[in-house]
Amino acid sequence: MLSRATLGAIAAGINQAARRIITAGVTMGNAIIFCRTA
């Protein structure tokens, strides 16, 4: 069994990685839209 602290750390790491991926995706999407409209 993993300890609750370990699970919390894993969940926090996944959450941070997902947030970075989403931010990068939104930034790329905005850049593509900007390039198309410019």
C-alpha distances in whole Angstrom, upper triangle without the diagonal:
4,6,9,12,10,10,13,15,14,15,18,19,19,21,24,24,25,27,29,29,31,33,34,35,37,39,40,41,43,45,45,47,49,50,51,53,55
4,7,8,6,7,10,11,10,12,15,15,16,18,20,21,22,24,26,26,28,30,31,32,34,36,37,38,40,42,43,44,46,47,49,50,52
4,5,5,6,9,10,11,12,14,16,17,18,20,21,23,24,26,27,29,30,32,33,35,36,38,39,41,42,43,45,46,48,49,51,52
4,5,5,6,9,10,10,12,14,15,16,18,20,21,22,24,26,27,28,30,31,33,34,36,37,39,40,42,43,44,46,48,49,50
4,5,5,6,9,10,10,12,14,15,16,18,20,21,23,24,26,27,29,30,31,33,34,36,37,39,40,42,43,45,46,48,49
4,5,5,6,9,10,11,12,14,15,17,18,20,21,23,24,26,27,29,30,32,33,34,36,37,39,41,42,43,45,47,48
4,5,5,6,8,10,11,12,14,15,16,18,20,21,22,24,26,27,28,30,31,33,34,36,37,39,40,42,43,45,46
4,5,5,6,9,10,10,12,14,15,16,18,20,21,22,24,25,27,28,30,31,33,34,36,37,39,40,42,43,44
4,5,5,6,9,10,11,12,14,15,17,18,20,21,23,24,26,27,29,30,32,33,35,36,37,39,41,42,43
4,5,5,6,9,10,11,12,14,15,17,18,20,21,22,24,26,27,28,30,32,33,35,36,37,39,41,42
4,5,5,6,9,10,10,12,14,15,16,18,20,21,22,24,26,27,28,30,31,33,34,36,37,39,40
4,6,5,6,9,10,10,12,14,15,16,18,20,21,22,24,26,27,28,30,31,33,34,36,37,38
4,5,5,6,9,10,11,12,14,15,17,18,20,21,23,24,26,27,29,30,31,33,35,36,37
4,5,5,6,9,10,10,12,14,15,16,18,20,21,22,24,26,27,28,30,31,33,34,36
4,6,5,6,9,10,11,12,14,15,16,18,20,21,22,24,26,27,28,30,32,33,34
4,5,5,6,9,10,11,12,14,15,16,18,20,21,22,24,26,27,28,30,32,32
4,5,5,6,9,10,11,12,14,15,16,18,20,21,22,24,26,27,29,30,31
4,5,5,6,9,10,10,12,14,15,16,18,20,21,22,24,26,27,28,30
4,5,5,6,9,10,11,12,14,15,16,18,20,21,22,24,26,27,28
4,5,5,6,9,10,10,12,14,15,16,18,20,21,22,24,26,26
4,5,5,6,9,10,10,12,14,15,16,18,20,21,22,24,25
4,5,5,6,9,10,10,12,14,15,16,18,20,21,22,24
4,5,5,6,9,10,11,12,14,15,16,18,20,21,22
4,6,5,6,9,10,10,12,14,15,16,18,20,21
4,5,5,6,9,10,11,12,14,15,17,18,20
4,5,5,6,9,10,11,12,14,15,16,18
4,5,5,6,9,10,10,12,14,15,16
4,5,5,6,9,10,10,12,14,15
4,5,5,6,9,10,11,12,14
4,5,5,6,9,10,11,12
4,5,5,6,9,10,10
4,5,5,6,9,10
4,5,5,6,8
4,5,5,6
4,6,5
4,6
4
